[in-house]
Amino acid sequence: MAGPHLTVDRRACAGHGLCYGAAPEIVDCDDQGDPVILADPVPSDRVDQAKHLVEICPERALAIEGGV
């Protein structure tokens, strides 16, 4: 069974960088500063960290889908 997926709503994202600053092993950024999900699906030992990213996103641009 696949784990949860962290998703980014690019329309909502303002590029604050909190997600990739807090968890660079899960999220990185591209050349424009937009988040890029590295861990898909999110490994079981990183799910709590991914949930934290969703909570700290000021634009609510991150979500966790499935397998939570």
N, C-alpha and C positions, 0 to 999 in steps of 0.2 A: 504494500500500500504506500502510495506517495505521500510525502509530508505536505505541510502547508506551503503556500506560495505567498511571498511578499510582492505586492503590486504597487505601482506608482501611477497616480493620476497626473499626467504631465500638464494638463490644463490648470490644475490646482497648485502644482509645485512652483514655489517662488525662488528656489535655489538657495535656501538658507544654509544648507550643508550640514545641518545637525545630524542627519541620518548617517552619512558617510564619515562624519567626524566621530560619532559615537560607536560605530560598528563597521570599520573598514573591511572586515572579513566577510561581511554580508552585503554591504552596499559600497560602491565606488562612485566616482563621477566621470563623466565624459569631458571632452575638451570645452564644452559650453557650460560646465558646472551642473549639468543635469544628472540626477541619480541613475545608476546602472546597478541592477540587482545581480550580484555575483553568486549567491547561494540560492539556487532554485532547483528543487524545493529546499526550504530551510531545513538544515539538519536538526535532528531532535534535540541535540544539546545546545542549540542556538534559538529555539522557539521563544523562550522568555526574553531573550535579547531583542528578537524581532518584534515582539509585542511592545517592548519598551520604545522601540523606534516609532511605532504607530502612535503611541501616547505622546511622545515629545515633538512630533511634527506640528509646527504652528499652523500650517495650512490644511492639515488633515488630508494630505496627499498620499499617505501610505495606508495600505490595508493588508490584512492577512486573509487569504481565502483558502478554504478546504483544510481538512486534516488537523484542525486545532482542537 
